[in-house]
Amino acid sequence: MLRSLASAVIFCVGALMVISVLTIPIAPILASLSAVGVAVGLGARDLITDFISGVFMIVEDQYGVGDVIDTSEVKGTVEEVGLRITKVRDADGVIWYLRNGAIKRVGNQSQGWARAVVDVPVAYTEDVGKVREIMELTAGELYNDEAWHDRFIDGQPKILGVESLDGAYVIVRLQARTAPQKNFEVARELRARLKAALDSADVQVASLK
């Protein structure tokens, strides 16, 4: 982009110098170019907006190729980032062409970290202390599993405690900080292991219906 801009500036300055050497009046030409420039600018303002937005997106590193983003209009994986448009492929395989100037907000799921949250509903009559111990032990086993350890950030999952009470059930919440885009698979594995552990301990999992 900078190379193209520099080439255009050099070309324009060189053309004006040649015109000056040939003693051709520059003022009328500049006036005409100014009028044309204003007309083009008004007609291409959306295009200019797209380019400026694209420059800021790239400079600020808002997202890159391979990132999973949510733009409110579409959610998917970025396949190409250009100065004018961004190509995003959604979960159905559809590729979307988004004008950079039309993207008002972006949620990037591939930067920093993610959070896995698992809510376990148990019967109201169950011992909450016992349920917490089972959940903590199960979460620790998953965290210490070599196949899963690298997915966690900031230590093993934490038991936050009772999230809500109802006449039929109690919800105990577990939370873990994971690597980007690993929260869903960690949550699924935690649910599978928690079910097996609770079944072995004869703890009744409640229905939320």
N, C-alpha and C positions, 0 to 999 in steps of 0.2 A: 504493500500500500504506500509506504513512504517512498519507495523507488518510483512508483508511478506518479505520485504527487510532485516529486522533485523533477522528473522528466517534463511534466506539464509546465511547471514554473519556468524551467530553463528554456523550453521551446517558446513560450510566450515572450519572455524577456529578449531572446534572440531575435524573434520576429519583429519586435518593436525596434530593436537596434538596427536591423536591416532596413526597415521602413524609414527610420530617421536618417540613415546614411544616404538613401535614395531621394531624400528631400521631399518625401510624400507627407502631406499634413497628417499629423497623428490625431489631433483633437477630434475631427469628425469620426474617425475610425473608433476611437475610444468611446465616444458618445453612442455610436451604434452598438458596439459590443456591450456597453452598460445596459442599454435597453434590452438587447437580446438576453443578457445574463439575468436581468430581473424577470423577464417572461419565462425563461427556462426554470429559474428558481421557484417561481410560483407554481409552475406546472409539475415540477418534480419534487415538491416539498416532502411528500410521503417517502420518496426514494431517498432523499437526503436524511430524513428522520431514521429510516432503516439503517443507513450506513453509520450514522453517529451512534445509534444504539448498539450496533454490532461492534463498533470500536470499543465502547465502554464495557460490553460483555466480555470481550477478549482481554482487555487490559485488567479488569477487575477479577478475572478468572471465576466468573459466576458459575460456569459449567464447561465441560469439555466432552470430547467424543468418548462414548462409553458410559457416561453418567446417566443415572436414572433421575428424571426431573418431572415435576408437576407444574404445568403452566396455567392451571384452572381449566383451560380449554382441552388440553390433552396431557396424558401421562404416559411416559415411555422412555426408551433409551435413545440418547443423542447419537446420531450417526454422522452428522456433519455440521460444523459451525462455520458459517460464512459471514461476510460483512453485511449482507442484505437479508439472508434467510437462514434459519436453523432447521435441519431435518431431524424429525423425531419418529421413531417406530414404536407403536403401541403394542399392548399385549396380544392383540389379534393379528399382528403382522402388518398392519396398515402404516404406511409412512406418511407423515404430515409435514407440510412445508409451512413453517411459521415465519411471518415477517418480524424481524427483530424489533421494529418500531411498535408493533402491536402487542408485544409481550410486556404486560404490566407488572407481573410478579412471577417469581420462579422459586419452587421448592426443590432443593437438590438433596436427594437421598444418598448420594455417593460421597459426600464430604463429611469429615469429622467422625461421628459415631452415630449409632442408632440405639433404640431402647426396645427391649422385649418385655412385654407385660403379660403375665399369666394370672388369671383369676380362677380360683378353685372353690366352687360352691359345695359345701358339705351340709349334711343334715344338722338342724338346729341343736339336736341332742348330743352331737359329737363333742369330744374334748378338744377345744381349740388348741391347747398347748401341745397335745399329741400330734395334731395335724401340722402345726408349725414345725415340730421336730422332724416329722417325716419329710416335709417339703424342703427343709434346710439340708437334711442328709442327702436327699435325691439331687438337689441342685449342686451340692458339693461334689457328688460323684460325677455329674456331667462336666463340671468345671475341671476336674482332675483327669478326665478322659483325654488322652493325648490327641484323639481324632477331633475333639471339640474345643480344646483349651485355647487355641489361637483365635477363636471367634469372639472371645470375651475381652473386655477392656475394664480396667479398674476393679479387678478381683471377681470373686464368684457372685452369683445372683444373691440378692438380699430379700428377706421376707419382710414386707412392709407391715404386715399384720392384718387385722380385720378391716375390710374395706366397707362392708355394709352388713346390716342385720335385717332379717325378715322373719316372719313367724314360721316359715318352713325351712329356711336355710341361712347359712352364714358364709360370706365370701371372704376368703383369705387371699391376699394379693402377693405375688412374687414379681420382682423386677430385676432386670439385668441390663447392663450397658454392653453393647456388642459392636463389632466392626460394622462399617456401613453395609447395608443390604443383607446383613446376616441375622437380623432380629427375628424375621419370620420363621426361618428354619430352626433357630434356637428355641423359639417359643413352641413350635410343633414337637420338637424332640423332648422338651420339658414336659409337655402335656402327656406324651406317650409314657414317659418314665414315671410321672406322678400317678397316672392311672394304675400302672402296674404296682407301684409301691402302696398306694391307698387300698387297692384290692387285697394285697397280701396282708395288710394290717386290719382288714375287715372294717375299714372306714367307709361309711356310706356317702357317696357323692350325690348331692341333691339335684333335682330337676328344677330349672328356672321357669318352667311353663306353669 
